[in-house]
Each structure stands twice: as structure tokens, then as C-alpha cells.
Amino acid sequence: MSDDRSEHAARKERIADLYHRVASVYGQVGPNYFAYAGRHLVEHTGVTEGAQVLDVAAGRGANLFAVAEVVGPHGLVVGVDLAAGMVRETAAEIEHRKLSQASMRQMDAEDLAFPDASFDYVLCGFAIFFFPHLEQALAEFLRVLRPGGKLGITVAQNLAAFSRWYGKHLTAYHQRYHIPLGVGVGKGRDYAALPDYLALAGFVDVQVMQEQAEFVYADAQEWWDSCWTHGPRYSLEQMSPPVLAQFKAEVLAQLAQEAQPDGIHEIMRFQYMIAGKQA
């Protein structure tokens, strides 16, 4: 048990460190599908004017800024994130936009420092798969929700053929050079099982909505640069310079074959999972 706790703590530290380091560029290179999904999550969850909302793993505010617009000056949105850099960058943007209804705090999603029944809505975009103790995180989400409140979660899958090729290619490098495949994920990586986890946690009326959207990178270099702004960076920065140079050359060569006249196309399938707390 102590070994499990140590590994979970180490995983959280790796995740917080990675996203602290990428915070200034997160979502800033290439098409911002985080912001796209944030707007749609707010719509699907049904956030209303004047509501009090918690945005877990808020990052650079993809959900938070969409929520702030909907709840207005008489509402409240609190974003929390494990990474200090994300909190710093998003807090600065909140101040720049002069949003009195929004704030950021550094916090662990598995140990939320809020009283019971504090929020009308809890949102979590592109992060549910990171939590080492998924059941604990979901229990906390339920605890801080008011009776009748709603939880909204976003996950996504890249449907582009190149994405499948990249995954296989990275796995080959993992086997050959012992490169880690990622910063670490938990039970939430099994998207098909998430509705069951939500029900087991005590949520009701679980719904799953899906949509597909296409995004275009200007060229292969922009696609590559974007990899250094979020999760894929972790594997890349573990490669030695010669190995990284070889990997990059192979990736760019494959991207050249995939390129269309206007750039590199990706098709993302978003899943929005909406669940309620018993009134």
C-alpha cells in the first residue's frame, strides 16, 4: 500500500511539474481545441447565469473563461489546478480581462479545500484520466456539488490516421530506447467505463454526448511545435538529442505525406459526460 501511495504521489509530482513548465504555451500553438471543447462543455452542462461553478484542472481556462461569460458578474467561477504555472498564467489572464467573478487556486482535485455543497456545477476538461485515485476525485466532486447540481467532464480521441501512426511509432521507440509513453494515467483513461464510475460514485442521470470536429495546423512544424505545449512533451523530452532528432525527422516525413494544401488536418471526437447529484 505504501508503494502505491509513493507511486501515486510521484505521478502527481510529474504531472504538476510538466504542466507547470508548459503553462505559458499551453493551448497557444496551433488550433485551440481546448477552448472549442470548453465552450461546448459549458453548453452541454447547462450552466446558468449567476451560478457558482468549480473548474477542476482548469489549465489555461478553456472552461473557466467560457463559464465566466455565462455566469456573468453575479456568478462565480473558481478554477483549481495542481500546476503552479497554470494557476499563475490563468490568474494573470483573469486580471487582464478584469473578471471579478473568476479566480484561480492551486489545489489537488482529490482533496478539494471547499465545504460540502459549495457549487452548482463542477467541470473537468481533459484531465479525468490523470487522477491516480479516480474514485476519490469523483467523491470530492460529488461532495462539493449542491443537491441537484451537475458535473460535466470532457475527454477526446484523435481520429486522424496520423495519430494512430504516431502512437505506434512512439511505442516502437519506447520498446527500443525505453522512452516513457506518457506522464502517467489512471483508471479514467478507460473512457467507456467512465459512466459506470460516475454511477458508482453516486451520480445520477449520467449522459454521454459525442461530436466530431476538424482542426487544421498550418504545417508540419506547427504540429510538431504543438507537441511541446502539452502532454506529448513528456515523452519527447526524455529522448537523447540524437534519438529526438531521428524521431522528429521520421515524424515530419510522415506528416509531409499526410499534409493537405491548407495544412495538417486532425479530426477530434469529443465526449461530454454530464451527470447530476440527487436533489
FIMIVEX-755215 format. One line per 8 residues: number of its first residue (from 1); their letters; for each residue x, y, z negated of N, C-alpha, C. Coordinates in nm, 2 decimals. Atoms other than C-alpha are relative to their C-alpha. Example, Ala and Ser with C-alpha at 12.3 -4.5 7.8 and 13.67 -1.06 7.14 Angstrom:
residues 2
1) as) 0.09:-0.12:0.00:1.23:-0.45:-0.78:0.09:0.12:0.00 | -0.09:-0.11:0.00:1.37:-0.11:-0.71:-0.08:0.11:-0.08
end
This chain:
residues 279
1) msddrseh) 0.08:-0.12:0.00:0.00:0.00:0.00:0.09:0.12:0.00 | -0.08:-0.11:0.01:0.28:0.24:-0.09:0.07:0.03:0.14 | -0.06:-0.02:-0.13:0.44:0.17:0.25:-0.09:0.06:0.10 | 0.11:-0.07:-0.08:0.11:0.26:0.42:-0.01:0.14:-0.02 | 0.01:-0.14:0.04:0.09:0.58:0.23:0.12:0.08:0.05 | -0.12:-0.06:-0.04:0.45:0.66:0.32:0.00:0.02:0.15 | 0.01:-0.01:-0.14:0.39:0.59:0.69:-0.10:0.11:0.04 | 0.10:-0.10:-0.03:0.07:0.80:0.69:0.05:0.14:-0.02
9) aarkeria) -0.06:-0.13:0.04:0.25:1.09:0.52:0.10:0.04:0.11 | -0.10:-0.03:-0.11:0.53:1.06:0.78:-0.06:0.04:0.13 | 0.07:-0.03:-0.12:0.29:1.06:1.06:-0.06:0.14:0.00 | 0.05:-0.14:0.02:0.12:1.38:0.93:0.11:0.10:0.02 | -0.11:-0.09:-0.01:0.45:1.54:0.90:0.05:0.02:0.14 | -0.04:-0.01:-0.14:0.54:1.46:1.26:-0.10:0.08:0.08 | 0.11:-0.08:-0.07:0.21:1.59:1.39:0.01:0.14:-0.03 | 0.00:-0.14:0.04:0.23:1.91:1.19:0.13:0.07:0.05
17) dlyhrvas) -0.12:-0.06:-0.05:0.59:1.97:1.30:-0.01:0.02:0.15 | 0.01:-0.02:-0.15:0.52:1.91:1.67:-0.09:0.11:0.03 | 0.09:-0.10:-0.04:0.22:2.13:1.68:0.03:0.14:-0.06 | -0.06:-0.13:0.05:0.39:2.40:1.47:0.09:0.05:0.11 | -0.09:-0.04:-0.10:0.66:2.41:1.74:-0.06:0.04:0.13 | 0.06:-0.03:-0.13:0.43:2.42:2.04:-0.11:0.11:-0.02 | 0.12:-0.09:0.02:0.18:2.67:1.88:0.00:0.12:0.09 | 0.00:-0.12:-0.08:0.30:2.97:2.08:-0.04:-0.02:0.14
25) vygqvgpn) 0.02:0.03:-0.14:0.25:2.80:2.41:-0.12:-0.10:0.02 | 0.11:0.10:0.00:-0.04:2.56:2.33:-0.11:0.05:0.08 | 0.12:-0.04:-0.08:-0.31:2.58:2.60:0.03:0.13:0.08 | -0.03:-0.12:-0.07:-0.12:2.87:2.76:0.06:-0.02:0.14 | -0.06:0.03:-0.13:0.03:2.69:3.07:-0.10:-0.09:0.07 | 0.09:0.07:-0.08:-0.19:2.56:3.34:-0.15:0.02:-0.04 | 0.14:-0.02:0.03:-0.57:2.53:3.33:-0.03:-0.04:-0.15 | 0.02:0.02:0.14:-0.70:2.56:2.98:-0.13:-0.08:-0.02
33) yfayagrh) 0.12:0.09:0.01:-0.94:2.26:2.95:-0.04:0.00:-0.15 | 0.04:0.00:0.14:-0.93:2.30:2.57:-0.11:0.11:-0.02 | 0.10:-0.10:0.02:-1.12:2.63:2.59:-0.13:-0.04:0.07 | 0.12:0.05:-0.07:-1.36:2.48:2.85:-0.08:-0.09:-0.09 | 0.07:0.10:0.08:-1.44:2.19:2.62:-0.05:0.07:-0.13 | 0.05:-0.06:0.12:-1.47:2.42:2.32:-0.13:0.07:0.02 | 0.12:-0.07:-0.03:-1.74:2.63:2.48:-0.12:-0.11:0.01 | 0.10:0.10:-0.02:-1.93:2.31:2.58:-0.04:-0.07:-0.14
41) lvehtgvt) 0.03:0.06:0.13:-1.90:2.16:2.23:-0.09:0.09:-0.08 | 0.09:-0.10:0.08:-2.05:2.47:2.07:-0.14:-0.01:0.05 | 0.13:0.01:-0.05:-2.34:2.45:2.31:-0.07:-0.13:-0.03 | 0.06:0.13:0.03:-2.40:2.08:2.26:-0.03:-0.02:-0.15 | 0.03:0.01:0.15:-2.38:2.11:1.88:-0.11:0.09:-0.04 | 0.11:-0.08:0.03:-2.64:2.38:1.89:0.03:0.11:-0.11 | -0.04:-0.10:0.09:-2.45:2.64:1.68:-0.09:0.12:0.02 | 0.09:-0.11:-0.01:-2.68:2.93:1.60:0.06:0.13:-0.06
49) egaqvldv) -0.04:-0.13:0.05:-2.64:3.30:1.53:-0.01:0.00:-0.16 | 0.00:-0.01:0.15:-2.55:3.37:1.16:0.04:-0.12:-0.07 | -0.03:0.13:0.07:-2.44:3.01:1.09:0.14:0.01:-0.06 | -0.13:0.02:0.06:-2.14:2.91:0.88:0.06:-0.13:0.05 | -0.06:0.10:-0.08:-1.90:2.69:1.07:0.14:-0.03:-0.04 | -0.14:0.04:0.02:-1.58:2.49:0.99:0.05:-0.06:0.13 | -0.06:0.05:-0.12:-1.35:2.42:1.28:0.13:-0.07:-0.05 | -0.12:0.08:0.05:-1.11:2.13:1.18:0.10:-0.02:0.11
57) aagrganl) -0.10:0.01:-0.10:-0.78:2.11:1.36:-0.02:0.10:0.11 | 0.05:-0.11:-0.08:-0.86:2.45:1.51:0.10:0.03:0.11 | -0.10:-0.03:-0.10:-0.53:2.48:1.70:0.00:0.15:0.04 | 0.00:-0.14:-0.04:-0.53:2.80:1.91:-0.14:0.06:0.02 | 0.13:-0.06:0.01:-0.90:2.85:1.86:-0.10:-0.03:0.12 | 0.09:0.04:-0.11:-1.07:2.67:2.16:-0.14:-0.01:-0.05 | 0.13:0.00:0.06:-1.37:2.60:1.94:-0.03:0.13:-0.07 | 0.02:-0.11:0.09:-1.32:2.89:1.70:-0.05:0.13:0.07
65) favaevvg) 0.04:-0.13:-0.06:-1.35:3.18:1.94:-0.13:-0.01:0.07 | 0.14:0.02:-0.06:-1.65:3.03:2.12:-0.10:0.00:-0.11 | 0.10:0.00:0.11:-1.82:2.98:1.78:-0.01:0.15:-0.05 | 0.01:-0.14:0.05:-1.73:3.34:1.67:-0.09:0.08:0.08 | 0.09:-0.08:-0.09:-1.91:3.48:1.97:-0.15:-0.04:-0.03 | 0.14:0.04:0.02:-2.22:3.27:1.90:-0.06:0.04:-0.14 | 0.05:-0.03:0.13:-2.25:3.32:1.52:-0.01:0.15:-0.03 | 0.00:-0.14:0.01:-2.18:3.69:1.55:0.05:0.06:-0.13
73) phglvvgv) -0.06:-0.06:0.12:-2.08:3.94:1.28:-0.06:-0.04:-0.13 | 0.07:0.04:0.12:-2.33:3.80:1.03:0.02:-0.15:-0.03 | -0.03:0.14:0.03:-2.20:3.44:1.06:0.14:-0.01:-0.05 | -0.14:0.03:0.06:-1.87:3.28:0.95:0.05:-0.12:0.07 | -0.07:0.12:-0.06:-1.62:3.05:1.12:0.14:0.00:-0.07 | -0.13:0.02:0.07:-1.32:2.91:0.92:0.07:-0.11:0.08 | -0.09:0.10:-0.07:-1.05:2.73:1.12:0.10:-0.05:-0.09 | -0.11:0.06:0.08:-0.82:2.49:0.95:0.09:-0.08:0.09
81) dlaagmvr) -0.09:0.08:-0.07:-0.51:2.33:1.08:0.12:-0.04:-0.08 | -0.12:0.05:0.07:-0.22:2.12:0.95:0.13:0.07:0.03 | -0.13:-0.06:-0.05:0.04:2.31:1.15:0.00:0.15:-0.03 | -0.02:-0.14:0.04:0.16:2.64:1.01:0.00:0.09:0.12 | -0.01:-0.08:-0.12:0.24:2.77:1.36:-0.14:0.03:0.06 | 0.14:-0.01:-0.05:-0.12:2.71:1.48:-0.08:0.10:-0.08 | 0.07:-0.10:0.09:-0.26:2.90:1.18:0.05:0.14:0.02 | -0.06:-0.13:-0.03:-0.02:3.19:1.24:-0.04:0.06:0.13
89) etaaeieh) 0.03:-0.05:-0.13:-0.08:3.22:1.61:-0.15:0.04:0.01 | 0.14:-0.02:-0.02:-0.46:3.19:1.59:-0.05:0.11:-0.10 | 0.03:-0.11:0.09:-0.48:3.42:1.29:0.03:0.14:0.06 | -0.04:-0.12:-0.07:-0.29:3.68:1.49:-0.10:0.04:0.11 | 0.10:-0.03:-0.11:-0.54:3.65:1.78:-0.13:0.04:-0.06 | 0.12:-0.05:0.07:-0.83:3.68:1.54:0.01:0.15:-0.04 | -0.02:-0.14:0.04:-0.68:4.00:1.41:0.00:0.09:0.12 | -0.01:-0.07:-0.13:-0.61:4.12:1.77:-0.14:0.03:0.05
97) rklsqasm) 0.14:-0.01:-0.05:-0.98:4.06:1.86:-0.09:0.07:-0.10 | 0.08:-0.07:0.10:-1.10:4.22:1.54:-0.13:-0.07:-0.04 | 0.11:0.09:0.03:-1.32:3.93:1.45:-0.02:-0.02:-0.15 | 0.01:0.00:0.15:-1.43:3.99:1.09:-0.07:-0.13:-0.05 | 0.07:0.12:0.04:-1.64:3.67:1.09:0.09:-0.13:0.01 | -0.08:0.12:-0.02:-1.34:3.44:1.16:0.13:0.01:-0.08 | -0.13:0.00:0.08:-1.03:3.33:0.96:0.06:-0.14:0.02 | -0.08:0.13:-0.01:-0.76:3.05:0.96:0.06:-0.03:-0.13
105) rqmdaedl) -0.07:0.05:0.12:-0.62:2.84:0.68:0.07:-0.12:0.03 | -0.07:0.12:-0.02:-0.36:2.58:0.67:-0.05:-0.11:-0.10 | 0.07:0.10:0.08:-0.52:2.26:0.54:0.00:-0.14:0.07 | 0.00:0.14:-0.04:-0.53:1.88:0.56:-0.15:-0.04:0.02 | 0.14:0.04:-0.02:-0.86:1.75:0.72:-0.05:-0.11:-0.09 | 0.03:0.11:0.09:-0.85:1.46:0.49:-0.02:0.04:-0.15 | 0.01:-0.06:0.14:-0.86:1.69:0.18:-0.04:0.14:0.01 | 0.05:-0.13:-0.03:-1.07:1.99:0.26:-0.03:0.08:-0.13
113) afpdasfd) 0.01:-0.08:0.13:-1.05:2.26:-0.01:-0.12:0.09:0.00 | 0.12:-0.08:0.00:-1.41:2.37:0.02:-0.11:-0.08:-0.09 | 0.10:0.07:0.08:-1.71:2.30:-0.22:-0.09:-0.08:0.09 | 0.10:0.08:-0.07:-1.98:2.05:-0.12:-0.10:0.09:0.07 | 0.11:-0.07:-0.07:-2.24:2.17:0.13:0.04:0.14:0.03 | -0.04:-0.14:-0.03:-2.04:2.48:0.24:-0.04:0.05:0.14 | 0.01:-0.04:-0.14:-2.11:2.47:0.61:-0.12:-0.06:0.07 | 0.11:0.05:-0.08:-2.40:2.44:0.86:0.05:-0.09:0.11
121) yvlcgfai) -0.06:0.08:-0.10:-2.17:2.29:1.12:0.15:-0.03:-0.02 | -0.14:0.04:0.00:-1.83:2.11:1.13:0.03:-0.04:0.14 | -0.04:0.04:-0.13:-1.65:2.09:1.46:0.15:-0.05:0.00 | -0.13:0.06:-0.01:-1.34:1.89:1.56:0.03:-0.03:0.14 | -0.03:0.02:-0.14:-1.19:1.91:1.91:0.14:-0.06:0.02 | -0.13:0.06:-0.04:-0.91:1.68:2.04:0.09:-0.03:-0.11 | -0.09:0.03:0.12:-0.79:1.57:1.70:-0.04:-0.12:-0.08 | 0.06:0.11:0.09:-1.01:1.29:1.56:0.09:-0.12:0.01
129) fffphleq) -0.08:0.12:-0.01:-0.76:1.03:1.69:0.13:0.02:-0.07 | -0.13:-0.02:0.07:-0.47:1.18:1.49:-0.01:-0.04:-0.15 | 0.01:0.02:0.14:-0.61:1.12:1.14:0.04:-0.14:-0.05 | -0.04:0.13:0.04:-0.43:0.84:0.96:-0.11:-0.07:-0.08 | 0.12:0.05:0.07:-0.74:0.79:0.73:-0.13:0.05:0.06 | 0.12:-0.05:-0.06:-1.03:0.83:0.96:-0.12:0.01:-0.09 | 0.12:0.01:0.09:-1.29:0.72:0.70:0.01:0.12:-0.10 | -0.01:-0.11:0.10:-1.15:0.98:0.45:-0.04:0.14:0.07
137) alaeflrv) 0.03:-0.12:-0.07:-1.17:1.26:0.71:-0.15:0.02:0.03 | 0.15:0.00:-0.03:-1.53:1.17:0.81:-0.07:0.03:-0.13 | 0.06:-0.03:0.13:-1.62:1.16:0.44:0.01:0.14:-0.04 | -0.02:-0.14:0.04:-1.48:1.51:0.39:-0.09:0.08:0.09 | 0.09:-0.07:-0.09:-1.67:1.63:0.70:-0.15:0.00:-0.05 | 0.14:0.02:0.05:-2.00:1.49:0.56:-0.01:0.08:-0.13 | 0.01:-0.06:0.13:-1.93:1.63:0.21:-0.02:0.15:0.01 | 0.01:-0.14:-0.01:-1.88:1.99:0.32:-0.11:0.05:0.09
145) lrpggklg) 0.12:-0.04:-0.08:-2.18:1.99:0.55:-0.12:0.01:-0.09 | 0.12:-0.01:0.07:-2.51:2.11:0.42:-0.10:-0.10:0.05 | 0.10:0.09:-0.05:-2.81:1.88:0.44:-0.07:0.06:0.12 | 0.06:-0.05:-0.13:-2.95:1.90:0.79:0.11:0.06:0.09 | -0.11:-0.05:-0.08:-2.61:2.02:0.92:0.05:-0.10:0.11 | -0.05:0.08:-0.11:-2.43:1.89:1.23:0.15:0.00:0.01 | -0.14:0.02:-0.03:-2.09:1.75:1.32:0.01:-0.01:0.15 | -0.03:0.01:-0.14:-1.95:1.80:1.67:0.15:-0.04:0.02
153) itvaqnla) -0.13:0.05:-0.03:-1.65:1.61:1.80:0.03:-0.01:0.15 | -0.04:0.01:-0.14:-1.47:1.63:2.14:0.12:-0.09:0.01 | -0.11:0.08:-0.04:-1.25:1.37:2.29:0.00:0.00:0.16 | 0.00:0.00:-0.15:-1.14:1.33:2.66:0.09:-0.11:0.05 | -0.08:0.09:-0.07:-0.99:1.10:2.91:0.03:0.05:0.14 | -0.04:-0.05:-0.13:-0.79:1.19:3.22:-0.02:-0.11:0.10 | 0.04:0.10:-0.09:-0.94:1.00:3.51:0.09:0.00:0.13 | -0.09:-0.01:-0.12:-0.67:1.10:3.77:0.09:-0.12:0.01
161) afsrwygk) -0.08:0.11:-0.02:-0.48:0.82:3.93:0.14:0.03:-0.05 | -0.13:-0.03:0.05:-0.16:1.00:3.84:0.02:-0.02:-0.15 | 0.00:0.02:0.15:-0.25:0.99:3.47:0.03:-0.15:-0.03 | -0.02:0.14:0.02:-0.26:0.61:3.49:0.14:-0.04:0.03 | -0.14:0.03:-0.04:0.07:0.60:3.67:0.10:0.06:-0.11 | -0.09:-0.07:0.10:0.23:0.84:3.41:0.01:-0.09:-0.12 | 0.01:0.08:0.12:0.11:0.62:3.12:0.09:-0.13:0.02 | -0.08:0.13:-0.02:0.26:0.30:3.28:0.15:0.04:0.01
169) hltayhqr) -0.14:-0.04:-0.02:0.58:0.49:3.37:0.07:0.03:-0.14 | -0.06:-0.03:0.13:0.63:0.62:3.02:0.01:-0.13:-0.09 | -0.01:0.13:0.07:0.56:0.27:2.88:0.12:-0.08:0.04 | -0.12:0.06:-0.05:0.84:0.14:3.10:0.12:0.06:-0.06 | -0.11:-0.07:0.06:1.07:0.40:2.96:0.01:-0.04:-0.15 | 0.00:0.04:0.14:0.96:0.31:2.61:0.06:-0.14:-0.02 | -0.06:0.14:0.01:1.05:-0.06:2.67:0.15:0.00:0.03 | -0.14:0.00:-0.05:1.38:0.03:2.84:0.09:0.08:-0.10
177) yhiplgvg) -0.08:-0.09:0.08:1.50:0.31:2.62:-0.05:0.02:-0.15 | 0.06:-0.02:0.14:1.28:0.28:2.30:-0.04:0.14:-0.03 | 0.06:-0.13:0.01:1.12:0.61:2.36:-0.14:-0.01:-0.07 | 0.13:0.01:0.06:0.82:0.66:2.13:-0.11:0.05:0.10 | 0.11:-0.03:-0.09:0.49:0.67:2.32:-0.08:0.12:-0.04 | 0.07:-0.12:0.05:0.35:0.95:2.11:0.03:0.03:-0.14 | -0.03:-0.04:0.13:0.35:1.12:1.78:-0.07:-0.08:-0.11 | 0.07:0.09:0.10:0.11:0.87:1.62:-0.14:0.02:0.00
185) vgkgrdya) 0.15:-0.02:0.00:-0.26:0.80:1.63:-0.06:-0.10:-0.10 | 0.08:0.09:0.09:-0.52:0.63:1.41:-0.11:-0.06:0.06 | 0.12:0.07:-0.05:-0.85:0.45:1.44:-0.08:0.08:0.10 | 0.08:-0.08:-0.08:-1.01:0.74:1.61:0.04:0.00:0.15 | -0.04:0.01:-0.14:-0.82:0.66:1.93:-0.10:-0.09:0.08 | 0.10:0.08:-0.07:-1.09:0.40:2.00:-0.13:0.07:0.01 | 0.12:-0.08:-0.02:-1.35:0.63:2.14:-0.13:-0.07:0.00 | 0.12:0.08:-0.01:-1.60:0.36:2.20:-0.06:-0.03:-0.14
193) alpdylal) 0.04:0.03:0.13:-1.60:0.28:1.83:-0.04:0.12:-0.09 | 0.03:-0.12:0.09:-1.64:0.64:1.70:-0.14:0.01:-0.04 | 0.14:-0.01:0.05:-2.02:0.64:1.69:-0.03:-0.10:-0.11 | 0.01:0.10:0.11:-2.00:0.33:1.47:0.06:0.05:-0.13 | -0.07:-0.06:0.11:-1.75:0.50:1.24:-0.08:0.12:-0.06 | 0.09:-0.11:0.05:-1.98:0.80:1.22:-0.12:-0.05:-0.08 | 0.12:0.06:0.07:-2.28:0.59:1.12:0.05:-0.06:-0.13 | -0.05:0.06:0.13:-2.07:0.40:0.86:0.03:0.11:-0.10
201) agfvdvqv) -0.04:-0.11:0.10:-1.96:0.73:0.71:-0.13:0.07:-0.05 | 0.12:-0.06:0.05:-2.33:0.83:0.66:-0.07:0.10:0.09 | 0.06:-0.10:-0.10:-2.40:1.05:0.96:-0.12:-0.07:0.07 | 0.12:0.05:-0.06:-2.74:1.01:1.13:-0.02:0.06:0.14 | 0.04:-0.06:-0.13:-2.88:1.07:1.48:0.13:0.02:0.09 | -0.13:-0.02:-0.08:-2.54:1.01:1.65:-0.03:-0.01:0.15 | 0.02:-0.01:-0.15:-2.55:1.11:2.02:0.14:0.02:0.06 | -0.12:-0.02:-0.08:-2.28:1.09:2.28:-0.04:0.05:0.14
209) mqeqaefv) 0.02:-0.06:-0.13:-2.28:1.32:2.58:0.13:0.00:0.08 | -0.12:0.00:-0.08:-2.04:1.29:2.87:-0.01:0.10:0.12 | 0.00:-0.08:-0.13:-1.94:1.52:3.16:0.14:-0.01:0.06 | -0.13:-0.01:-0.07:-1.66:1.54:3.41:0.03:0.14:0.06 | -0.04:-0.13:-0.05:-1.47:1.85:3.52:0.13:-0.01:0.06 | -0.13:0.01:-0.07:-1.19:1.91:3.76:0.08:0.13:-0.03 | -0.09:-0.11:0.03:-0.89:2.13:3.68:0.12:-0.01:0.10 | -0.10:-0.01:-0.10:-0.61:2.24:3.91:0.12:0.07:-0.05
217) yadaqeww) -0.13:-0.06:0.03:-0.24:2.30:3.83:0.06:0.06:0.13 | -0.05:-0.06:-0.12:-0.07:2.54:4.07:0.10:-0.08:0.08 | -0.10:0.08:-0.07:0.21:2.30:4.15:0.06:-0.10:-0.10 | -0.05:0.11:0.08:0.41:2.00:4.01:0.08:0.06:-0.12 | -0.08:-0.06:0.11:0.64:2.23:3.80:-0.09:0.05:-0.11 | 0.09:-0.05:0.10:0.34:2.39:3.62:-0.06:-0.12:-0.08 | 0.04:0.12:0.07:0.21:2.04:3.54:0.10:-0.05:-0.09 | -0.11:0.04:0.09:0.55:1.94:3.40:0.01:0.09:-0.12
225) dscwthgp) -0.02:-0.10:0.11:0.58:2.26:3.20:-0.11:-0.01:-0.10 | 0.11:0.01:0.10:0.23:2.20:3.05:0.02:-0.12:-0.10 | -0.02:0.11:0.09:0.35:1.87:2.91:0.08:0.04:-0.12 | -0.08:-0.04:0.11:0.58:2.06:2.68:-0.08:0.09:-0.10 | 0.09:-0.09:0.08:0.29:2.26:2.53:-0.09:-0.08:-0.09 | 0.08:0.07:0.09:0.11:1.98:2.36:0.05:-0.15:-0.02 | -0.04:0.14:0.05:0.12:1.60:2.26:0.11:-0.06:0.08 | -0.10:0.07:-0.08:0.32:1.46:2.56:0.15:0.05:-0.03
233) rysleqms) -0.14:-0.05:0.03:0.62:1.68:2.45:0.07:-0.10:-0.09 | -0.07:0.08:0.10:0.69:1.44:2.16:0.09:-0.11:0.06 | -0.08:0.11:-0.07:0.80:1.15:2.39:0.11:0.06:0.08 | -0.10:-0.06:-0.09:0.99:1.38:2.63:0.12:0.05:-0.08 | -0.11:-0.05:0.08:1.20:1.54:2.36:0.08:-0.10:-0.07 | -0.08:0.11:0.06:1.31:1.20:2.23:0.10:-0.06:0.10 | -0.08:0.05:-0.10:1.48:1.13:2.56:0.14:0.07:0.00 | -0.13:-0.06:-0.01:1.85:1.19:2.60:0.00:0.09:0.13
241) ppvlaqfk) 0.01:-0.09:-0.12:1.93:1.47:2.86:0.01:-0.08:0.13 | 0.00:0.08:-0.13:2.03:1.21:3.14:-0.13:-0.07:0.02 | 0.12:0.07:-0.01:1.73:1.00:3.07:-0.12:0.09:0.04 | 0.10:-0.09:-0.03:1.50:1.30:3.07:0.01:0.06:0.14 | -0.01:-0.05:-0.13:1.64:1.43:3.39:-0.04:-0.10:0.11 | 0.05:0.11:-0.09:1.58:1.09:3.56:-0.15:-0.01:-0.01 | 0.15:0.01:0.01:1.23:1.07:3.42:-0.07:0.12:0.07 | 0.06:-0.12:-0.06:1.15:1.43:3.53:0.00:-0.01:0.16
249) aevlaqla) -0.02:0.01:-0.15:1.28:1.36:3.89:-0.11:-0.10:0.05 | 0.10:0.10:-0.04:1.06:1.05:3.91:-0.14:0.05:-0.01 | 0.14:-0.06:0.02:0.75:1.23:3.78:-0.03:0.10:0.11 | 0.03:-0.11:-0.10:0.79:1.53:4.01:-0.01:-0.06:0.14 | 0.01:0.07:-0.13:0.84:1.29:4.31:-0.14:-0.06:0.01 | 0.13:0.06:0.00:0.52:1.11:4.22:-0.11:0.11:0.02 | 0.09:-0.11:0.00:0.34:1.44:4.17:-0.01:0.06:0.15 | 0.00:-0.06:-0.14:0.45:1.56:4.52:-0.09:-0.09:0.09
257) qeaqpdgi) 0.09:0.08:-0.08:0.26:1.26:4.66:-0.14:0.02:-0.03 | 0.14:-0.02:0.04:-0.05:1.35:4.47:-0.05:0.14:0.03 | 0.03:-0.14:-0.02:-0.04:1.72:4.55:-0.10:0.02:0.11 | 0.09:-0.05:-0.11:-0.32:1.88:4.75:0.04:0.14:0.04 | -0.04:-0.14:-0.05:-0.29:2.21:4.94:-0.01:0.11:-0.11 | 0.02:-0.10:0.10:-0.41:2.41:4.64:0.07:-0.04:-0.13 | -0.07:0.04:0.13:-0.21:2.22:4.37:-0.03:-0.14:-0.04 | 0.01:0.13:0.06:-0.23:1.92:4.14:-0.14:-0.01:-0.07
265) heimrfqy) 0.14:0.01:0.06:-0.59:1.81:4.06:-0.01:-0.11:-0.11 | 0.03:0.10:0.11:-0.70:1.64:3.74:-0.15:0.00:-0.02 | 0.14:0.01:0.03:-1.04:1.51:3.66:-0.01:-0.05:-0.15 | 0.01:0.03:0.14:-1.12:1.51:3.29:-0.14:-0.05:-0.03 | 0.13:0.04:0.05:-1.40:1.31:3.13:-0.01:0.04:-0.15 | 0.01:-0.04:0.14:-1.51:1.48:2.81:-0.12:-0.08:-0.06 | 0.11:0.06:0.08:-1.72:1.31:2.55:-0.02:0.09:-0.12 | 0.04:-0.08:0.11:-1.91:1.52:2.30:-0.08:-0.09:-0.09
273) miagkqa) 0.07:0.08:0.10:-2.02:1.33:1.99:-0.06:0.09:-0.11 | 0.07:-0.08:0.09:-2.29:1.50:1.79:-0.07:-0.09:-0.11 | 0.06:0.08:0.11:-2.41:1.37:1.45:-0.05:0.09:-0.11 | 0.06:-0.08:0.10:-2.62:1.50:1.17:0.02:-0.05:-0.14 | 0.00:0.04:0.14:-2.63:1.50:0.79:-0.15:-0.01:-0.04 | 0.14:0.02:0.04:-2.95:1.37:0.64:-0.05:0.13:-0.08 | 0.05:-0.12:0.06:-3.17:1.67:0.54:-0.05:-0.03:-0.15
end
